[in-house]
Amino acid sequence: MSDPKPPRIFYTELNSVHVSVYAELEGEYDWADGWRITGNVYGPHCSLSDTLPARIKLKDRGNGQSLLSAAIVPDPCPWSAALPAIYRVSTEILNDDQTLGIDEQLLGFKTLAVKHSHFVLTDLNGFTKRWVLRAAAGSVSLALSDQGEECRELRLSRVVTNPTRDECQQATEQGLWLVAVLDLPETEIQPKLDELSQWPCVALCILSSQTDSSLSITAPNNLLLAAYDVSPESLPDWAQLIAADVSNVESFNNRYRNSHIPVLAHHITDYNNDRKARETCAQLQALLAPEGDYAGYIVSQSYLFQS
């Protein structure tokens, strides 16, 4: 038997009172054969605020289809760019009390969701409000060169093609929303979605219109998927949003203003810094606003998909 991989960390039943955090190990590691997952959830930690972290023990859930431990975390602090609260989940995999694996993973509780044709965010007190995405293509390192201060001030998110684990970790720790453009072979899309789903900073993923509509894609929990440049009538089953180019304002509004799902307006333009990019997002919104009220506005200096 090979050494076990790190367990999958996920959460359910997030609300202002508590959240259930799980560590799961699938495969040949049977509870009846003495396999266990122990550990704890420690947090919140936040780079922008003082916190009073607590340590909650992961408890074994007994025999089941997979090896599972869980912790109920009280008063969870949701992740946002303004308050990037994270928790550290430490796990130890045991077999008959022998340690065969030790791991630590970051976890954040993301409340970003869609309601009707808009994004919504839920705060610490359980209040939900509308959130408008404004994002510009560029590097994560540049956006975080000042620890993300300017992007937070501008309320600007970053568009990144195939973001790496390091980029997601940095954005999670320092408070930067990411829009992930997945420009990948179709066989690599699902694994990348599963990888990105653990990072609360990933607001959504955009998939190409060339993606096979019959491809079996499963949206992981808490990860929104947008189909690129499709009409609302031909939306793939996996898509919760549409991202589309604005080449002509009238044509765009005619096509998308009555969409029953959120639409992200994308425009190719020039900008040399994030402040200029944010101004361009506002200009794009102003052009479309007389007839269309969209979920978000994205600018880039080239096409989102190169392949």
C-alpha positions in Angstrom: 0.0 0.0 0.0 1.3 3.4 -1.0 1.7 6.2 1.6 -1.5 8.3 1.9 -1.9 11.6 0.1 -2.9 14.7 2.2 -6.7 14.5 3.0 -9.2 16.6 1.2 -10.3 19.6 3.3 -13.8 21.0 2.7 -16.7 22.6 4.6 -20.5 22.6 4.6 -23.3 24.4 6.4 -21.6 27.8 6.5 -23.6 30.4 8.4 -23.0 33.2 10.9 -23.2 30.8 13.9 -21.0 27.9 12.8 -19.5 25.9 10.0 -18.6 22.2 9.6 -15.1 21.5 8.5 -14.1 18.0 7.2 -10.9 16.1 6.5 -11.5 13.2 4.1 -9.3 10.4 2.8 -10.7 8.2 0.0 -9.4 4.9 -1.2 -8.1 1.8 0.5 -7.7 3.4 4.0 -10.5 1.6 5.8 -11.6 2.7 9.3 -12.1 -1.0 10.2 -8.4 -1.6 9.5 -7.3 1.0 12.0 -7.0 4.1 9.8 -7.8 7.5 11.4 -7.5 11.2 10.7 -6.7 13.4 13.7 -5.8 17.1 13.8 -7.4 20.5 14.4 -8.7 23.7 12.8 -6.9 26.8 14.0 -8.0 30.3 13.3 -9.0 32.8 12.2 -5.8 34.5 11.2 -5.8 37.7 9.1 -3.0 39.8 7.7 -5.1 43.0 8.0 -6.7 42.6 11.4 -5.9 41.4 14.9 -7.7 38.1 15.7 -8.3 35.8 18.6 -7.7 32.4 17.0 -9.2 29.2 18.5 -8.1 25.6 18.1 -11.0 23.2 17.3 -10.2 19.4 17.3 -11.1 17.2 14.3 -13.2 14.3 15.6 -13.4 10.9 14.0 -16.7 10.2 12.2 -16.5 6.4 12.4 -16.9 3.8 9.8 -18.2 5.0 6.4 -17.6 5.1 2.7 -14.4 7.1 3.3 -12.1 8.0 6.2 -13.6 11.2 7.7 -13.0 13.5 10.6 -14.9 16.7 11.3 -14.9 19.9 13.4 -17.7 22.4 14.1 -16.1 25.9 14.1 -18.2 28.5 16.0 -18.5 32.1 14.8 -16.7 31.6 11.5 -15.1 34.6 9.9 -15.7 34.6 6.1 -13.0 35.5 3.7 -13.0 38.7 1.7 -10.5 41.0 0.1 -11.1 43.6 2.8 -10.8 41.0 5.6 -8.8 37.9 4.3 -9.5 35.6 7.2 -7.9 32.1 7.0 -7.8 29.0 9.1 -5.0 26.4 9.2 -6.1 22.8 9.2 -3.5 20.5 10.6 -4.0 16.8 10.0 -2.2 13.5 11.0 -3.0 10.2 9.3 -2.7 7.2 11.6 -2.8 3.5 11.1 -3.0 1.6 14.4 -1.5 4.7 16.2 1.4 4.8 13.8 1.8 8.2 12.0 2.0 7.9 8.2 1.3 11.4 7.1 1.3 15.0 8.5 -0.1 17.9 6.6 -1.3 21.5 7.0 -3.6 23.3 4.6 -5.1 26.8 4.4 -8.9 27.1 4.5 -11.1 30.2 3.9 -14.9 30.4 4.1 -16.2 32.1 0.9 -19.7 33.5 0.9 -19.7 34.8 -2.7 -22.7 33.6 -4.6 -25.1 34.5 -7.4 -28.6 35.7 -6.9 -30.8 36.4 -10.0 -28.4 38.3 -12.3 -26.0 39.6 -9.7 -23.2 38.6 -7.2 -23.9 38.7 -3.5 -21.7 38.6 -0.5 -22.6 37.7 3.1 -20.9 39.4 6.0 -19.9 38.4 9.5 -23.4 39.1 10.8 -25.2 37.1 8.1 -26.3 40.2 6.1 -26.2 39.8 2.3 -25.5 42.6 -0.1 -24.8 43.0 -3.8 -21.2 42.8 -5.0 -20.1 44.1 -8.4 -17.0 42.6 -9.9 -14.5 44.9 -11.5 -11.4 43.2 -12.7 -8.3 43.7 -14.8 -5.9 41.3 -16.3 -2.3 41.4 -15.0 0.1 39.7 -12.7 -0.6 38.6 -9.1 2.9 39.7 -8.0 2.3 43.3 -9.3 -1.1 43.5 -7.6 0.5 42.4 -4.3 3.7 44.4 -4.5 2.1 46.7 -1.9 0.4 43.8 -0.1 -2.7 44.5 -2.2 -3.4 47.9 -0.7 -4.2 49.7 -4.0 -6.4 46.9 -5.4 -8.4 46.9 -2.1 -8.7 50.7 -2.3 -9.9 50.5 -5.9 -12.0 47.4 -5.2 -10.3 45.9 -8.2 -9.9 42.1 -8.8 -7.2 40.4 -10.8 -7.8 38.3 -14.0 -5.2 35.5 -14.2 -4.8 32.7 -16.7 -4.3 29.3 -15.1 -3.3 30.7 -11.7 -0.7 28.6 -9.8 -0.9 27.3 -6.3 1.6 30.0 -5.1 -0.4 32.8 -6.7 -3.6 31.5 -5.1 -2.0 31.2 -1.7 -0.5 34.7 -1.9 -3.9 36.2 -3.0 -5.7 34.3 -0.2 -3.3 35.5 2.5 -3.1 39.1 1.4 -6.7 39.7 0.2 -7.0 39.8 -3.6 -10.0 38.4 -5.5 -8.9 36.4 -8.6 -10.9 35.6 -11.8 -9.3 32.5 -13.2 -9.3 32.0 -17.0 -8.8 28.3 -17.7 -7.0 28.1 -21.1 -6.2 24.4 -20.9 -6.7 21.1 -22.7 -10.2 19.7 -21.9 -8.7 16.8 -20.0 -7.0 19.2 -17.6 -10.0 21.4 -16.8 -11.7 19.3 -14.1 -8.4 18.7 -12.1 -7.7 22.4 -12.2 -11.2 23.2 -11.0 -10.8 20.8 -8.1 -7.4 22.4 -7.3 -8.8 26.0 -7.4 -11.9 25.2 -5.3 -9.8 25.2 -2.1 -8.8 28.8 -2.5 -11.4 31.4 -1.3 -9.7 34.1 -3.3 -10.9 32.5 -6.6 -14.2 34.4 -7.3 -14.9 32.4 -10.4 -13.4 30.5 -13.4 -14.0 31.4 -17.0 -14.1 28.5 -19.5 -13.7 28.9 -23.3 -16.7 28.8 -25.6 -14.8 26.1 -27.5 -15.1 23.7 -24.5 -17.1 20.7 -25.6 -20.6 21.2 -24.4 -21.0 17.5 -23.8 -17.8 17.4 -21.6 -18.7 16.3 -18.1 -17.7 19.2 -15.9 -18.6 19.2 -12.2 -18.4 22.6 -10.5 -16.8 22.0 -7.0 -18.6 23.5 -4.0 -18.2 27.2 -3.7 -16.7 27.7 -7.1 -18.6 29.6 -9.8 -18.1 28.8 -13.5 -18.7 31.2 -16.4 -19.0 30.2 -20.0 -17.2 32.6 -22.4 -19.1 34.3 -25.2 -22.2 32.2 -25.4 -25.8 33.2 -25.6 -28.2 32.6 -22.7 -30.1 30.2 -24.8 -27.1 27.9 -25.4 -25.6 27.9 -21.9 -23.8 24.7 -20.9 -25.2 22.8 -18.0 -22.2 23.5 -15.8 -22.3 27.3 -16.2 -23.7 29.7 -13.7 -22.5 32.9 -15.4 -21.7 34.3 -18.9 -18.6 36.3 -19.7 -18.7 38.1 -23.1 -16.8 40.6 -25.2 -18.2 44.1 -25.7 -17.4 45.0 -29.3 -20.6 47.0 -29.8 -22.6 48.4 -26.9 -26.0 48.2 -28.6 -25.4 44.6 -29.8 -24.2 43.5 -26.4 -27.2 45.0 -24.6 -29.6 43.5 -27.1 -28.1 40.1 -26.5 -27.6 40.1 -22.7 -29.7 42.7 -21.0 -32.5 40.2 -20.3 -30.3 37.4 -19.3 -31.7 35.4 -16.4 -28.1 34.6 -15.1 -25.3 37.0 -14.3 -23.3 38.5 -17.2 -19.7 39.8 -17.1 -18.9 42.4 -19.7 -15.3 42.1 -21.0 -13.5 44.8 -23.1 -10.0 44.8 -24.6 -8.3 48.2 -24.0 -5.0 49.8 -23.0 -4.0 50.7 -19.5 -0.6 51.0 -17.8 -1.5 50.6 -14.2 -4.3 49.4 -11.9 -5.8 52.8 -11.3 -6.2 53.4 -15.0 -7.7 49.9 -15.4 -10.2 50.6 -12.7 -11.2 53.8 -14.4 -11.7 51.9 -17.6 -14.0 49.4 -15.8 -16.1 52.4 -14.7 -16.2 53.8 -18.2 -17.4 50.4 -19.5 -20.1 50.2 -16.9 -21.2 53.8 -17.8 -21.5 52.8 -21.5 -23.7 49.8 -20.8 -25.7 51.2 -17.8 -28.5 53.0 -19.7 -29.9 49.7 -20.8 -28.0 46.9 -19.0 -27.1 46.3 -15.3 -24.5 43.6 -15.3 -22.8 41.5 -12.6 -19.3 42.6 -13.5 -16.9 44.5 -15.7 -13.6 43.0 -16.9 -10.8 44.7 -18.9 -7.7 43.2 -20.5 -5.1 44.2 -23.1 -5.6 41.0 -25.2 -8.1 38.3 -25.7 -8.9 36.2 -22.7 -8.2 33.0 -24.6 -5.1 32.6 -26.8 -5.5 29.0 -27.9 
